[in-house]
């Protein structure tokens, strides 16, 4: 593992998550990490990747709200016209 590596605590701080949530992400294979001794080490590049592909927070929209948003959204204008 080349480059900067972070502990679970450091990764949790950068991701604004709890240590337990970071450990759960590692166990589920959603966050790449290597066990060295009794510690998980997480590449800093993995934290950057996770931030770039993070899911929106909060509850999903209700179907009626999602349809209303979709129906009232403006379509991109075509410059080929």
C-alpha positions, 0 to 999 in steps of 0.5 A: 500500500503506497502513499498516505494511509489513515487509521479508522479514526482518521478516516472517520473524521475525514468522512464525518462518520463514526468509527463504527460506521467506517468499520462496517464499510470495511467489513462490507467491502465498501471501503478498501483497507488492509489489516496490519497487525491489529489495525486497519489502514485505509489509503487516503485515495480510498477516502477521496474516492468515497467522498466523490461517489457518496450517496445523498443523505436523507430519506428518499423522495416519496413517489408523488414528489419524485414524479412532480419533480421529474415532470416540472424539470426543465429539459436541456436546450438543444443547440442543434436546432 
